[in-house]
């Protein structure tokens, strides 16, 4: 998961005069390939002050992960934009259940994780980071205890994970995995903010459970908030996208509905 799609700009003729506005002029417009990209540009990317979820998550990491620090990425996989972003901040060690993590060239070191013990010494890292991973962890309490062990004093864990009370997570729990996989992959074709369709457990996917599990593992929450972005899972159909866009506007209109927003952003600090 990472950034919004990038558009390529090209000269366009204005109505009536046939004037071509060259690149760098005041009337630059995207030349999208689909209605999905047109909708994302019109209703999100072109909105004043709009920042997508990936950039918000990255800003959170920049604010709490020390430059030049040692970073453990949980669920690094064979290659992803999160690893490349983290490598710009510090030295990244990637762990994953998949042995293909060894091919992730943005990692300085990689290890296969068995789901129990992280194969590194105590107090090795300044930060542990995961992006759309914790929902796939069957035993999050075990993982958090290991993160606490491998973090240095004052180290942080930062993550983004889906909120269980959001409609996407509820649908994922109520429908066959094959259906969720098809919809997720189609959404990813239009928006990279749609996360990967791996099997989910959702055992650390409300703010309350995040707080409980983190505190039990020896952390204190520094940031714990919910974010609602563009309705990427509705991009398979106009009939889904526009009602879900209205729902996004409602959720973002008041903090009273924060616990229904799509994603949980969290930074927690290791206690002594």
C-alpha positions as CSV (number, residue, x, y, z in Angstrom):
1,X,0.0,0.0,0.0
2,X,1.3,3.3,-0.7
3,X,0.6,6.5,-2.6
4,X,-2.2,7.7,-4.8
5,X,-1.8,7.1,-8.5
6,X,0.2,9.7,-10.3
7,X,-1.3,11.5,-13.3
8,X,0.5,12.5,-16.4
9,X,-0.4,16.0,-17.7
10,X,-0.6,16.8,-21.4
11,X,-1.7,19.9,-23.4
12,X,-5.5,20.2,-23.9
13,X,-7.6,22.4,-26.1
14,X,-10.0,24.8,-24.4
15,X,-13.6,24.9,-25.5
16,X,-14.4,27.5,-28.0
17,X,-11.0,29.0,-28.8
18,X,-9.1,25.9,-29.6
19,X,-6.2,27.3,-27.5
20,X,-3.7,24.8,-26.3
21,X,-2.5,25.3,-22.8
22,X,1.0,23.9,-22.5
23,X,2.4,22.1,-19.5
24,X,3.2,24.7,-16.8
25,X,0.2,26.9,-17.7
26,X,-2.7,27.7,-15.4
27,X,-5.2,25.2,-16.9
28,X,-3.2,22.0,-16.5
29,X,-5.6,19.1,-16.2
30,X,-5.1,15.4,-15.8
31,X,-5.5,13.0,-18.7
32,X,-7.0,10.1,-16.8
33,X,-7.4,6.7,-18.3
34,X,-10.7,5.8,-16.5
35,X,-13.7,7.1,-14.6
36,X,-12.1,5.9,-11.4
37,X,-9.0,8.2,-11.9
38,X,-11.3,11.1,-12.9
39,X,-13.3,10.6,-9.8
40,X,-10.3,10.3,-7.5
41,X,-8.8,13.5,-9.0
42,X,-12.0,15.5,-8.9
43,X,-13.3,14.6,-5.4
44,X,-10.0,13.9,-3.6
45,X,-6.7,14.8,-5.1
46,X,-7.9,18.2,-6.3
47,X,-9.6,19.1,-3.0
48,X,-7.8,21.9,-1.1
49,X,-5.9,20.6,1.9
50,X,-6.6,16.9,1.0
51,X,-3.8,14.5,2.1
52,X,-4.2,10.8,1.4
53,X,-3.8,8.2,4.0
54,X,-0.4,7.0,2.9
55,X,1.1,10.5,3.2
56,X,-0.5,11.0,6.6
57,X,0.9,7.7,7.8
58,X,4.3,8.7,6.4
59,X,4.2,12.0,8.2
60,X,3.4,10.2,11.4
61,X,6.5,8.0,10.9
62,X,8.7,11.0,10.1
63,X,7.6,12.7,13.3
64,X,8.4,9.7,15.6
65,X,11.1,7.6,14.0
66,X,14.6,9.2,14.5
67,X,16.5,9.8,11.2
68,X,19.3,7.3,10.8
69,X,17.7,5.0,13.3
70,X,17.5,1.2,13.1
71,X,14.0,0.2,11.8
72,X,12.3,-3.2,11.9
73,X,9.6,-3.5,9.3
74,X,7.1,-6.2,10.2
75,X,5.7,-7.9,7.1
76,X,8.2,-6.4,4.6
77,X,7.5,-9.0,1.9
78,X,9.6,-9.3,-1.3
79,X,9.1,-5.7,-2.2
80,X,6.9,-2.7,-1.3
81,X,6.9,1.1,-1.2
82,X,6.8,1.2,2.6
83,X,10.2,-0.4,2.7
84,X,11.7,2.0,0.2
85,X,10.2,4.9,2.2
86,X,11.6,3.6,5.5
87,X,15.0,3.1,3.9
88,X,15.2,6.9,3.3
89,X,14.9,7.4,7.0
90,X,17.2,4.7,8.4
91,X,18.5,1.2,8.1
92,X,15.7,-1.3,7.6
93,X,15.6,-4.9,8.7
94,X,12.6,-6.7,7.2
95,X,10.8,-9.8,8.7
96,X,8.1,-11.8,7.1
97,X,6.5,-15.3,7.2
98,X,7.3,-15.5,3.5
99,X,11.0,-16.5,2.7
100,X,10.7,-14.2,-0.4
101,X,11.4,-11.3,2.0
102,X,15.1,-12.1,1.3
103,X,14.6,-10.6,-2.2
104,X,13.5,-7.2,-0.8
105,X,16.4,-5.0,-1.9
106,X,15.4,-2.0,0.2
107,X,16.2,-4.0,3.3
108,X,19.7,-4.0,4.8
109,X,18.9,-7.3,6.5
110,X,16.0,-9.8,6.3
111,X,14.8,-12.6,8.5
112,X,12.0,-15.2,8.1
113,X,9.6,-14.8,11.1
114,X,8.0,-17.9,12.5
115,X,5.1,-16.1,14.1
116,X,6.6,-16.5,17.6
117,X,10.1,-15.2,18.1
118,X,11.7,-12.4,16.1
119,X,15.3,-13.7,15.3
120,X,17.2,-10.6,16.5
121,X,18.9,-9.7,19.9
122,X,17.2,-7.6,22.5
123,X,17.2,-3.8,22.2
124,X,18.2,-3.8,18.5
125,X,15.9,-1.2,17.0
126,X,14.7,2.4,17.4
127,X,11.3,1.6,15.7
128,X,9.1,-1.2,14.6
129,X,6.8,-0.3,11.7
130,X,4.0,-2.2,10.0
131,X,1.6,-1.1,7.2
132,X,-1.6,-3.1,6.8
133,X,-0.1,-6.1,8.5
134,X,-1.6,-6.4,12.0
135,X,-5.0,-7.5,10.7
136,X,-3.3,-10.6,9.3
137,X,-1.6,-11.5,12.6
138,X,-3.2,-14.4,14.5
139,X,-1.5,-13.7,17.8
140,X,-0.9,-10.0,18.1
141,X,0.0,-10.1,21.8
142,X,2.9,-12.4,21.0
143,X,4.1,-10.0,18.3
144,X,3.8,-7.0,20.6
145,X,5.8,-8.6,23.3
146,X,8.6,-9.4,20.8
147,X,8.5,-5.8,19.5
148,X,8.9,-4.6,23.1
149,X,11.9,-6.9,23.5
150,X,13.7,-5.9,20.4
151,X,13.1,-2.1,20.8
152,X,15.6,0.1,22.6
153,X,14.5,2.2,25.6
154,X,12.1,4.8,24.3
155,X,11.7,3.1,21.0
156,X,8.4,3.2,19.2
157,X,6.0,1.0,17.3
158,X,4.1,2.6,14.5
159,X,1.4,1.0,12.4
160,X,-1.6,1.4,10.1
161,X,-4.3,-1.2,10.2
162,X,-8.0,-1.4,9.1
163,X,-10.6,-0.5,11.7
164,X,-12.9,-3.5,12.5
165,X,-16.0,-1.2,12.7
166,X,-15.5,0.1,9.1
167,X,-17.7,-1.4,6.4
168,X,-14.8,-2.9,4.5
169,X,-13.7,-4.9,7.5
170,X,-17.2,-5.9,8.3
171,X,-17.8,-7.1,4.7
172,X,-14.5,-9.0,4.8
173,X,-15.6,-10.9,7.9
174,X,-19.0,-11.7,6.4
175,X,-18.1,-12.8,2.9
176,X,-15.9,-15.5,1.5
177,X,-12.2,-14.6,1.2
178,X,-12.3,-15.2,-2.6
179,X,-14.9,-12.4,-2.9
180,X,-12.9,-10.0,-0.8
181,X,-9.8,-10.8,-2.9
182,X,-11.5,-10.0,-6.2
183,X,-12.8,-6.7,-4.9
184,X,-9.5,-5.7,-3.3
185,X,-7.5,-6.5,-6.4
186,X,-9.8,-4.5,-8.6
187,X,-9.7,-1.6,-6.2
188,X,-5.9,-1.7,-6.2
189,X,-5.9,-1.2,-10.0
190,X,-7.3,2.3,-9.4
191,X,-6.0,3.2,-6.0
192,X,-2.8,2.1,-4.3
193,X,-4.3,3.0,-0.9
194,X,-6.3,-0.3,-1.1
195,X,-4.5,-2.9,1.0
196,X,-3.6,-6.4,0.1
197,X,-6.3,-9.2,0.2
198,X,-4.6,-11.7,2.5
199,X,-6.5,-13.7,5.1
200,X,-7.4,-11.6,8.1
201,X,-8.0,-12.2,11.8
202,X,-8.8,-8.7,13.0
203,X,-7.6,-9.3,16.6
204,X,-6.1,-5.9,17.0
205,X,-8.4,-3.7,15.0
206,X,-10.3,-1.4,17.2
207,X,-8.8,1.5,19.2
208,X,-9.9,-0.2,22.4
209,X,-8.1,-3.5,21.6
210,X,-5.1,-1.6,20.4
211,X,-4.9,0.2,23.7
212,X,-5.4,-2.9,25.8
213,X,-2.9,-5.0,23.9
214,X,-0.2,-2.3,23.7
215,X,-0.5,-1.5,27.4
216,X,-0.3,-5.2,28.3
217,X,2.9,-5.5,26.3
218,X,4.6,-2.5,28.0
219,X,3.8,0.4,25.6
220,X,2.0,3.7,26.1
221,X,0.0,5.1,23.2
222,X,1.3,8.4,21.9
223,X,-1.0,8.7,18.8
224,X,-4.1,6.6,18.3
225,X,-6.5,7.9,15.7
226,X,-8.8,6.8,12.9
227,X,-8.6,8.0,9.3
228,X,-11.2,7.9,6.5
229,X,-9.9,8.4,3.0
230,X,-11.2,7.9,-0.5
231,X,-13.6,4.9,-0.8
232,X,-11.2,2.8,-2.8
233,X,-13.2,-0.4,-2.3
234,X,-16.1,1.3,-4.2
235,X,-14.0,1.9,-7.3
236,X,-15.3,-1.3,-9.0
237,X,-18.6,0.5,-9.8
238,X,-20.0,4.0,-9.9
239,X,-23.1,2.7,-8.1
240,X,-20.9,1.8,-5.2
241,X,-18.4,4.7,-5.3
242,X,-20.7,7.7,-5.0
243,X,-22.8,6.4,-2.1
244,X,-19.6,5.4,-0.3
245,X,-18.1,8.9,-1.0
246,X,-21.1,10.4,0.7
247,X,-20.5,8.1,3.7
248,X,-16.9,9.3,3.8
249,X,-18.0,12.9,3.9
250,X,-20.4,12.1,6.8
251,X,-17.7,10.2,8.8
252,X,-15.3,13.1,8.4
253,X,-17.8,15.7,9.3
254,X,-17.6,15.0,13.1
255,X,-15.2,13.4,15.5
256,X,-18.1,11.6,17.1
257,X,-18.0,9.1,14.2
258,X,-14.2,8.6,14.4
259,X,-14.5,5.0,15.5
260,X,-16.3,4.1,12.3
261,X,-13.5,5.4,10.0
262,X,-11.5,3.1,7.8
263,X,-8.0,2.9,9.3
264,X,-6.3,3.1,12.6
265,X,-3.1,5.0,12.9
266,X,-1.0,4.4,16.0
267,X,2.3,5.3,17.5
268,X,3.2,3.7,20.9
269,X,6.3,4.2,22.9
270,X,8.2,1.5,24.9
271,X,7.9,2.0,28.6
272,X,10.9,1.1,30.8
